[in-house]
Amino acid sequence: MLLGFLFYIVLCAVELAGAHLALREAPKQEEEDPFHAFFR
């Protein structure tokens, strides 16, 4: 039962890390778009 609880915590940590990376990458794409539009 303890292993299942630890496995659940690991899954939550992985999902939170993935969401954090996705949020961290999204602003970069938004910042790049105005620059590309400006140079075009």
N, CA, C and O atoms as a Tripos MOL2 file, in Angstrom:
@<TRIPOS>MOLECULE
protein
  160   159    40     0     0
PROTEIN
NO_CHARGES

@<TRIPOS>ATOM
      1 N           0.8370   -1.1980    0.0000 N.3       1 MET1
      2 CA          0.0000    0.0000    0.0000 C.3       1 MET1
      3 C           0.8740    1.2510    0.0000 C.2       1 MET1
      4 O           0.5420    2.2560   -0.6280 O.2       1 MET1
      5 N           1.9960    1.1720    0.7150 N.am      2 LEU2
      6 CA          2.9090    2.3190    0.7450 C.3       2 LEU2
      7 C           3.5260    2.5310   -0.6330 C.2       2 LEU2
      8 O           3.7120    3.6690   -1.0630 O.2       2 LEU2
      9 N           3.8440    1.4350   -1.3260 N.am      3 LEU3
     10 CA          4.4200    1.5700   -2.6720 C.3       3 LEU3
     11 C           3.4290    2.2320   -3.6210 C.2       3 LEU3
     12 O           3.8070    3.0640   -4.4470 O.2       3 LEU3
     13 N           2.1670    1.8600   -3.4970 N.am      4 GLY4
     14 CA          1.1420    2.4740   -4.3440 C.3       4 GLY4
     15 C           1.0350    3.9670   -4.0690 C.2       4 GLY4
     16 O           0.8470    4.7580   -4.9940 O.2       4 GLY4
     17 N           1.1530    4.3580   -2.8000 N.am      5 PHE5
     18 CA          1.0770    5.7660   -2.4300 C.3       5 PHE5
     19 C           2.2740    6.5310   -3.0070 C.2       5 PHE5
     20 O           2.1190    7.6340   -3.5310 O.2       5 PHE5
     21 N           3.4690    5.9330   -2.9070 N.am      6 LEU6
     22 CA          4.6640    6.5730   -3.4640 C.3       6 LEU6
     23 C           4.5560    6.6800   -4.9870 C.2       6 LEU6
     24 O           4.9490    7.6890   -5.5720 O.2       6 LEU6
     25 N           4.0240    5.6400   -5.6220 N.am      7 PHE7
     26 CA          3.8510    5.6510   -7.0730 C.3       7 PHE7
     27 C           2.9010    6.7770   -7.4760 C.2       7 PHE7
     28 O           3.1220    7.4560   -8.4790 O.2       7 PHE7
     29 N           1.8310    6.9720   -6.6780 N.am      8 TYR8
     30 CA          0.8660    8.0360   -6.9460 C.3       8 TYR8
     31 C           1.5350    9.4040   -6.8250 C.2       8 TYR8
     32 O           1.2840   10.2960   -7.6350 O.2       8 TYR8
     33 N           2.3890    9.5650   -5.8090 N.am      9 ILE9
     34 CA          3.0960   10.8380   -5.6160 C.3       9 ILE9
     35 C           4.0300   11.1100   -6.8010 C.2       9 ILE9
     36 O           4.1240   12.2400   -7.2800 O.2       9 ILE9
     37 N           4.7180   10.0620   -7.2660 N.am     10 VAL10
     38 CA          5.6360   10.2280   -8.4060 C.3      10 VAL10
     39 C           4.8540   10.6410   -9.6480 C.2      10 VAL10
     40 O           5.2860   11.5290  -10.3840 O.2      10 VAL10
     41 N           3.7120   10.0070   -9.8880 N.am     11 LEU11
     42 CA          2.9040   10.3610  -11.0570 C.3      11 LEU11
     43 C           2.4590   11.8170  -10.9770 C.2      11 LEU11
     44 O           2.5080   12.5340  -11.9770 O.2      11 LEU11
     45 N           2.0260   12.2600   -9.8040 N.am     12 CYS12
     46 CA          1.5970   13.6530   -9.6310 C.3      12 CYS12
     47 C           2.7680   14.6000   -9.8860 C.2      12 CYS12
     48 O           2.6070   15.6350  -10.5340 O.2      12 CYS12
     49 N           3.9500   14.2400   -9.3720 N.am     13 ALA13
     50 CA          5.1330   15.0930   -9.5550 C.3      13 ALA13
     51 C           5.4870   15.1960  -11.0350 C.2      13 ALA13
     52 O           5.8360   16.2720  -11.5210 O.2      13 ALA13
     53 N           5.3950   14.0680  -11.7560 N.am     14 VAL14
     54 CA          5.7190   14.0820  -13.1920 C.3      14 VAL14
     55 C           4.7230   14.9520  -13.9480 C.2      14 VAL14
     56 O           5.1130   15.7220  -14.8250 O.2      14 VAL14
     57 N           3.4300   14.8330  -13.6130 N.am     15 GLU15
     58 CA          2.4230   15.6380  -14.3040 C.3      15 GLU15
     59 C           2.6190   17.1210  -14.0140 C.2      15 GLU15
     60 O           2.4850   17.9510  -14.9140 O.2      15 GLU15
     61 N           2.9360   17.4620  -12.7600 N.am     16 LEU16
     62 CA          3.1610   18.8640  -12.4110 C.3      16 LEU16
     63 C           4.3960   19.3920  -13.1310 C.2      16 LEU16
     64 O           4.3960   20.5250  -13.6110 O.2      16 LEU16
     65 N           5.4470   18.5820  -13.2090 N.am     17 ALA17
     66 CA          6.6690   19.0100  -13.9010 C.3      17 ALA17
     67 C           6.3780   19.2080  -15.3860 C.2      17 ALA17
     68 O           6.8480   20.1750  -15.9850 O.2      17 ALA17
     69 N           5.6110   18.3030  -15.9810 N.am     18 GLY18
     70 CA          5.2660   18.4410  -17.3970 C.3      18 GLY18
     71 C           4.4450   19.6940  -17.6480 C.2      18 GLY18
     72 O           4.6750   20.4040  -18.6270 O.2      18 GLY18
     73 N           3.4790   19.9730  -16.7600 N.am     19 ALA19
     74 CA          2.6570   21.1750  -16.9140 C.3      19 ALA19
     75 C           3.5200   22.4220  -16.7410 C.2      19 ALA19
     76 O           3.3340   23.4080  -17.4540 O.2      19 ALA19
     77 N           4.4690   22.3840  -15.7930 N.am     20 HIS20
     78 CA          5.3330   23.5370  -15.5520 C.3      20 HIS20
     79 C           6.2070   23.7990  -16.7760 C.2      20 HIS20
     80 O           6.4060   24.9490  -17.1660 O.2      20 HIS20
     81 N           6.7280   22.7330  -17.3810 N.am     21 LEU21
     82 CA          7.5620   22.9080  -18.5750 C.3      21 LEU21
     83 C           6.7200   23.4330  -19.7310 C.2      21 LEU21
     84 O           7.1830   24.2710  -20.5040 O.2      21 LEU21
     85 N           5.4880   22.9480  -19.8540 N.am     22 ALA22
     86 CA          4.6140   23.4150  -20.9320 C.3      22 ALA22
     87 C           4.3100   24.9000  -20.7530 C.2      22 ALA22
     88 O           4.3040   25.6580  -21.7230 O.2      22 ALA22
     89 N           4.0560   25.3160  -19.5000 N.am     23 LEU23
     90 CA          3.7840   26.7290  -19.2500 C.3      23 LEU23
     91 C           5.0370   27.5560  -19.4750 C.2      23 LEU23
     92 O           4.9590   28.7070  -19.9060 O.2      23 LEU23
     93 N           6.1890   26.9720  -19.1860 N.am     24 ARG24
     94 CA          7.4520   27.7020  -19.3670 C.3      24 ARG24
     95 C           7.7790   27.8510  -20.8500 C.2      24 ARG24
     96 O           8.3740   28.8500  -21.2520 O.2      24 ARG24
     97 N           7.3940   26.8610  -21.6740 N.am     25 GLU25
     98 CA          7.6890   26.9290  -23.1030 C.3      25 GLU25
     99 C           6.6930   27.8140  -23.8440 C.2      25 GLU25
    100 O           7.0520   28.4380  -24.8420 O.2      25 GLU25
    101 N           5.4510   27.8790  -23.3770 N.am     26 ALA26
    102 CA          4.4160   28.6560  -24.0670 C.3      26 ALA26
    103 C           4.7720   30.1500  -24.1580 C.2      26 ALA26
    104 O           4.6610   30.7270  -25.2400 O.2      26 ALA26
    105 N           5.1960   30.7950  -23.0540 N.am     27 PRO27
    106 CA          5.5360   32.2210  -23.1490 C.3      27 PRO27
    107 C           6.6750   32.4800  -24.1320 C.2      27 PRO27
    108 O           6.6980   33.5230  -24.7860 O.2      27 PRO27
    109 N           7.6270   31.5390  -24.2440 N.am     28 LYS28
    110 CA          8.7300   31.7230  -25.1890 C.3      28 LYS28
    111 C           8.1830   31.8120  -26.6110 C.2      28 LYS28
    112 O           8.6150   32.6610  -27.3900 O.2      28 LYS28
    113 N           7.2350   30.9390  -26.9520 N.am     29 GLN29
    114 CA          6.6550   30.9600  -28.2940 C.3      29 GLN29
    115 C           5.8820   32.2590  -28.5050 C.2      29 GLN29
    116 O           5.9220   32.8290  -29.5950 O.2      29 GLN29
    117 N           5.1790   32.7340  -27.4770 N.am     30 GLU30
    118 CA          4.4210   33.9770  -27.6040 C.3      30 GLU30
    119 C           5.3600   35.1680  -27.7760 C.2      30 GLU30
    120 O           5.0450   36.1140  -28.4990 O.2      30 GLU30
    121 N           6.5250   35.1200  -27.1050 N.am     31 GLU31
    122 CA          7.4780   36.2190  -27.2210 C.3      31 GLU31
    123 C           8.1520   36.2210  -28.5880 C.2      31 GLU31
    124 O           8.4840   37.2810  -29.1190 O.2      31 GLU31
    125 N           8.3580   35.0210  -29.1650 N.am     32 GLU32
    126 CA          9.0380   34.9390  -30.4580 C.3      32 GLU32
    127 C           8.1340   35.4110  -31.6000 C.2      32 GLU32
    128 O           8.6200   35.9900  -32.5710 O.2      32 GLU32
    129 N           6.8150   35.1660  -31.4900 N.am     33 ASP33
    130 CA          5.9070   35.5120  -32.5830 C.3      33 ASP33
    131 C           5.9580   36.9990  -32.9500 C.2      33 ASP33
    132 O           6.0570   37.2990  -34.1400 O.2      33 ASP33
    133 N           5.8970   37.9480  -32.0120 N.am     34 PRO34
    134 CA          5.9620   39.3700  -32.3820 C.3      34 PRO34
    135 C           7.2630   39.7120  -33.1070 C.2      34 PRO34
    136 O           7.2560   40.5140  -34.0410 O.2      34 PRO34
    137 N           8.3740   39.1160  -32.6870 N.am     35 PHE35
    138 CA          9.6570   39.4000  -33.3390 C.3      35 PHE35
    139 C           9.6310   38.9130  -34.7900 C.2      35 PHE35
    140 O          10.0890   39.6170  -35.6900 O.2      35 PHE35
    141 N           9.0940   37.7050  -35.0170 N.am     36 HIS36
    142 CA          9.0360   37.1840  -36.3770 C.3      36 HIS36
    143 C           8.0990   38.0400  -37.2230 C.2      36 HIS36
    144 O           8.3920   38.3180  -38.3860 O.2      36 HIS36
    145 N           6.9780   38.4580  -36.6470 N.am     37 ALA37
    146 CA          6.0310   39.3020  -37.3930 C.3      37 ALA37
    147 C           6.6870   40.6510  -37.7040 C.2      37 ALA37
    148 O           6.4480   41.2230  -38.7680 O.2      37 ALA37
    149 N           7.5020   41.1560  -36.7950 N.am     38 PHE38
    150 CA          8.1510   42.4540  -36.9940 C.3      38 PHE38
    151 C           9.1720   42.3740  -38.1240 C.2      38 PHE38
    152 O           9.2640   43.2840  -38.9480 O.2      38 PHE38
    153 N           9.9490   41.2690  -38.1630 N.am     39 PHE39
    154 CA         10.9670   41.1340  -39.2080 C.3      39 PHE39
    155 C          10.3390   40.8090  -40.5670 C.2      39 PHE39
    156 O          10.9370   41.0840  -41.6070 O.2      39 PHE39
    157 N           9.1440   40.2300  -40.5610 N.am     40 ARG40
    158 CA          8.4740   39.9380  -41.8320 C.3      40 ARG40
    159 C           7.9370   41.2330  -42.4130 C.2      40 ARG40
    160 O           7.3330   41.2250  -43.4860 O.2      40 ARG40
@<TRIPOS>BOND
     1     1     2 1
     2     2     3 1
     3     3     4 2
     4     3     5 am
     5     5     6 1
     6     6     7 1
     7     7     8 2
     8     7     9 am
     9     9    10 1
    10    10    11 1
    11    11    12 2
    12    11    13 am
    13    13    14 1
    14    14    15 1
    15    15    16 2
    16    15    17 am
    17    17    18 1
    18    18    19 1
    19    19    20 2
    20    19    21 am
    21    21    22 1
    22    22    23 1
    23    23    24 2
    24    23    25 am
    25    25    26 1
    26    26    27 1
    27    27    28 2
    28    27    29 am
    29    29    30 1
    30    30    31 1
    31    31    32 2
    32    31    33 am
    33    33    34 1
    34    34    35 1
    35    35    36 2
    36    35    37 am
    37    37    38 1
    38    38    39 1
    39    39    40 2
    40    39    41 am
    41    41    42 1
    42    42    43 1
    43    43    44 2
    44    43    45 am
    45    45    46 1
    46    46    47 1
    47    47    48 2
    48    47    49 am
    49    49    50 1
    50    50    51 1
    51    51    52 2
    52    51    53 am
    53    53    54 1
    54    54    55 1
    55    55    56 2
    56    55    57 am
    57    57    58 1
    58    58    59 1
    59    59    60 2
    60    59    61 am
    61    61    62 1
    62    62    63 1
    63    63    64 2
    64    63    65 am
    65    65    66 1
    66    66    67 1
    67    67    68 2
    68    67    69 am
    69    69    70 1
    70    70    71 1
    71    71    72 2
    72    71    73 am
    73    73    74 1
    74    74    75 1
    75    75    76 2
    76    75    77 am
    77    77    78 1
    78    78    79 1
    79    79    80 2
    80    79    81 am
    81    81    82 1
    82    82    83 1
    83    83    84 2
    84    83    85 am
    85    85    86 1
    86    86    87 1
    87    87    88 2
    88    87    89 am
    89    89    90 1
    90    90    91 1
    91    91    92 2
    92    91    93 am
    93    93    94 1
    94    94    95 1
    95    95    96 2
    96    95    97 am
    97    97    98 1
    98    98    99 1
    99    99   100 2
   100    99   101 am
   101   101   102 1
   102   102   103 1
   103   103   104 2
   104   103   105 am
   105   105   106 1
   106   106   107 1
   107   107   108 2
   108   107   109 am
   109   109   110 1
   110   110   111 1
   111   111   112 2
   112   111   113 am
   113   113   114 1
   114   114   115 1
   115   115   116 2
   116   115   117 am
   117   117   118 1
   118   118   119 1
   119   119   120 2
   120   119   121 am
   121   121   122 1
   122   122   123 1
   123   123   124 2
   124   123   125 am
   125   125   126 1
   126   126   127 1
   127   127   128 2
   128   127   129 am
   129   129   130 1
   130   130   131 1
   131   131   132 2
   132   131   133 am
   133   133   134 1
   134   134   135 1
   135   135   136 2
   136   135   137 am
   137   137   138 1
   138   138   139 1
   139   139   140 2
   140   139   141 am
   141   141   142 1
   142   142   143 1
   143   143   144 2
   144   143   145 am
   145   145   146 1
   146   146   147 1
   147   147   148 2
   148   147   149 am
   149   149   150 1
   150   150   151 1
   151   151   152 2
   152   151   153 am
   153   153   154 1
   154   154   155 1
   155   155   156 2
   156   155   157 am
   157   157   158 1
   158   158   159 1
   159   159   160 2
@<TRIPOS>SUBSTRUCTURE
     1 MET1         2 RESIDUE 1 A MET
     2 LEU2         6 RESIDUE 1 A LEU
     3 LEU3        10 RESIDUE 1 A LEU
     4 GLY4        14 RESIDUE 1 A GLY
     5 PHE5        18 RESIDUE 1 A PHE
     6 LEU6        22 RESIDUE 1 A LEU
     7 PHE7        26 RESIDUE 1 A PHE
     8 TYR8        30 RESIDUE 1 A TYR
     9 ILE9        34 RESIDUE 1 A ILE
    10 VAL10       38 RESIDUE 1 A VAL
    11 LEU11       42 RESIDUE 1 A LEU
    12 CYS12       46 RESIDUE 1 A CYS
    13 ALA13       50 RESIDUE 1 A ALA
    14 VAL14       54 RESIDUE 1 A VAL
    15 GLU15       58 RESIDUE 1 A GLU
    16 LEU16       62 RESIDUE 1 A LEU
    17 ALA17       66 RESIDUE 1 A ALA
    18 GLY18       70 RESIDUE 1 A GLY
    19 ALA19       74 RESIDUE 1 A ALA
    20 HIS20       78 RESIDUE 1 A HIS
    21 LEU21       82 RESIDUE 1 A LEU
    22 ALA22       86 RESIDUE 1 A ALA
    23 LEU23       90 RESIDUE 1 A LEU
    24 ARG24       94 RESIDUE 1 A ARG
    25 GLU25       98 RESIDUE 1 A GLU
    26 ALA26      102 RESIDUE 1 A ALA
    27 PRO27      106 RESIDUE 1 A PRO
    28 LYS28      110 RESIDUE 1 A LYS
    29 GLN29      114 RESIDUE 1 A GLN
    30 GLU30      118 RESIDUE 1 A GLU
    31 GLU31      122 RESIDUE 1 A GLU
    32 GLU32      126 RESIDUE 1 A GLU
    33 ASP33      130 RESIDUE 1 A ASP
    34 PRO34      134 RESIDUE 1 A PRO
    35 PHE35      138 RESIDUE 1 A PHE
    36 HIS36      142 RESIDUE 1 A HIS
    37 ALA37      146 RESIDUE 1 A ALA
    38 PHE38      150 RESIDUE 1 A PHE
    39 PHE39      154 RESIDUE 1 A PHE
    40 ARG40      158 RESIDUE 1 A ARG
